[in-house]
Amino acid sequence: MTLDTPWTATVNREQPLPEHPRPQLVRPGWTILNGPWSYAVTPFVDGDPTAVPHPAGAPRRWRGEIVVPFSPETPLSGVVHQLQPDEILWYQRRFTAARTEGRRVLLHFGAVDQSCRIAVDGVEVGSHTGGYLPFTIDITEALGDHRSHTLTVAVRDVTDNSWLSRGKQRTRRGGIWYTPQSGIWQTVWLEELPTVAVDRLVLTPHLASGEVEVLVESAHAAPGQEAEVTILGPATDPSRRGSSLAAPQGAVTRRVRVGVPTRVSLPAPIRAWSPDDPFLYDVEVALGEDRVTSYVGMRSFGVGTGPDGRPHLLLNGEPHLPVGLLDQGYWPDGGYTAPTDEALAYDVELAKSMGFDTLRKHIKVEPLRWYHHCDRLGMLVWQDHVNGGTHYSDAVVTAPAIASPRIGDRRYRWFGRGDAEGRESSRSEL
């Protein structure tokens, strides 16, 4: 039996989820690669759970088409096949891109569960392990002198048969455990940008002083090179904002050195972000020929003493009691992947309309657009770390809650974390 959502029939299978996948750092010159890809499933056995065959070894015969970015286990993928630990899921499609002097072409994956290797025109360009985080590959050199290219992705997902993070997925679903999600489950896209460009932008609000700490990172910038940063007061695009719009508050422009955290003072009065007034300041950054846009909310979180003399959670310096829901982020038609961006925002909007101001994202990392919707709608997020590890004894895990023994982390073998790879993977994801 298949359960549909109100958005199932509205999915454009030729290009689902066409919205920009990274609202926190937007520039012109991007192309979505979602839609029909060729796919195949082949047998593969290796004791290393992260081992994936070379992507140049793609099968000559393909099983059919899969709609990316929906996992093969889901109805919206058009496949409905649960990938097994001893299988490889292959993807392939054509795309157009050209190598141009002074510019780069980046290939972005929102998330691929669990381990993958990627090739362009049969040449491996990158790999990744970990099913919840975005990763980027510079494919400029692989493009050669022609415009039409073949992109191949080989994926292996052993789910709960290793120490790799998997959340609530289990090979044999049941009880509180859910059907596994394999392969590409977030947007795949291309981005063309100048050689010298903003690779990373970190905006840290300091509400008490009315400042934003700006960090611009660029791997190809010259030593001492500066970027021009402009922070705008008014909300210019209601689709990116909460419903409350203020009168223009002016703009401030500063030059900041690449790689050096720099505080920029905002004109008073400062408008704080809160669930009741989710105001966001627009941010524009220019570095050489590169132009990007972003946003920042002026807010502070912490723990402090309230009027009753007891410790409280503080939002913008005032005691705040979060009223929230546990949000697991599963869809009956798309699994880990919302069928549309409207659907992705709907759960946040519904929770707000019911009086909630907090969502605990339960052992899953969502696409960046989900966090963007929370920013603009005024929803606080408590983010879980995605669990992994091998099998453990229920008695050992429940004992501390009953007897409260002093158990140091050196006893990690008791809790299914006996291998160094699993512990290092957990640390790196944190």
QUIJOCOR-V239070 format. One record per helix or strand. SS is the DSSP state (H for helix, E for strand). FROM is the first residue (numbers start at 1). TO is the last residue. If there is no record, write none. Layout:
{{SS | FROM | TO} {SS | FROM | TO}}
This chain:
{{H | 8 | 10} {E | 26 | 26} {E | 30 | 32} {E | 35 | 43} {H | 55 | 57} {E | 64 | 68} {H | 75 | 77} {E | 87 | 96} {E | 103 | 109} {E | 112 | 113} {E | 115 | 120} {E | 123 | 129} {E | 135 | 138} {H | 140 | 143} {E | 148 | 156} {E | 169 | 170} {E | 174 | 174} {E | 177 | 179} {E | 183 | 184} {E | 188 | 194} {E | 200 | 206} {E | 211 | 217} {E | 226 | 232} {H | 238 | 240} {E | 251 | 257} {E | 262 | 265} {E | 281 | 287} {E | 290 | 296} {E | 301 | 305} {E | 311 | 315} {E | 318 | 319} {E | 324 | 327} {E | 331 | 331} {E | 335 | 335} {H | 341 | 353} {E | 358 | 361} {H | 368 | 377} {E | 380 | 383} {H | 394 | 403} {H | 409 | 415} {H | 420 | 429}}
